[in-house]
Amino acid sequence: MRTLLILNDAPYGDERIYTAPRLANAVQKHDRSGEVTVFLMANAVTPAKSNQSVPKGYHNTDTC
């Protein structure tokens, strides 16, 4: 199965940006022969950057 997740959301407004990589990992574990692609656009790119300062109470996707 091929799965595409397209993320285009504010980086720290809610949990969607943080939940998407966990969903991608779960899909990949369920179907090891499948292909999972995550496409980040606009503000969704921001939380994926390494070594950034994350506002208190929010998550960085580095921890996923």
C-alpha positions as CSV (number, residue, x, y, z in Angstrom):
1,M,0.0,0.0,0.0
2,R,1.2,3.5,-0.8
3,T,0.3,6.3,1.7
4,L,0.8,10.0,1.3
5,L,0.4,12.5,4.1
6,I,0.4,16.1,3.1
7,L,0.9,18.5,6.0
8,N,0.1,22.2,5.7
9,D,-0.7,23.5,9.2
10,A,0.6,26.0,11.8
11,P,3.6,24.5,13.6
12,Y,2.5,24.9,17.2
13,G,-1.3,25.5,17.2
14,D,-2.4,21.9,17.8
15,E,-1.2,18.3,17.8
16,R,-1.7,17.5,14.1
17,I,1.9,18.3,13.0
18,Y,3.2,16.2,15.9
19,T,0.8,13.3,15.4
20,A,1.4,13.0,11.6
21,P,4.9,11.4,11.9
22,R,3.6,9.0,14.6
23,L,0.8,8.0,12.2
24,A,3.4,7.5,9.4
25,N,5.4,5.3,11.6
26,A,2.3,3.2,12.6
27,V,1.3,2.8,8.9
28,Q,4.9,1.7,8.1
29,K,4.9,-0.8,10.9
30,H,1.6,-2.2,9.8
31,D,2.6,-2.7,6.2
32,R,6.4,-3.2,6.0
33,S,6.4,-3.6,2.2
34,G,4.3,-0.4,1.8
35,E,5.6,3.1,1.1
36,V,4.9,6.1,3.3
37,T,5.6,9.6,2.0
38,V,5.2,12.8,4.2
39,F,5.1,16.0,2.3
40,L,5.6,19.2,4.3
41,M,4.5,22.5,2.9
42,A,4.3,26.1,4.2
43,N,4.3,26.4,8.0
44,A,4.4,22.6,8.4
45,V,8.1,22.7,7.5
46,T,9.0,24.7,10.7
47,P,8.6,22.0,13.3
48,A,10.7,19.5,11.3
49,K,13.8,21.6,11.5
50,S,16.5,20.3,13.9
51,N,18.0,22.2,16.8
52,Q,15.2,24.7,17.1
53,S,13.8,26.4,20.2
54,V,10.3,25.1,20.8
55,P,7.8,27.2,22.7
56,K,7.1,25.9,26.2
57,G,4.3,23.3,26.2
58,Y,4.8,22.3,22.6
59,H,6.6,19.4,20.9
60,N,9.3,19.2,18.2
61,T,9.0,16.5,15.6
62,D,12.6,15.5,16.4
63,T,11.2,13.6,19.3
64,C,8.9,11.4,17.2
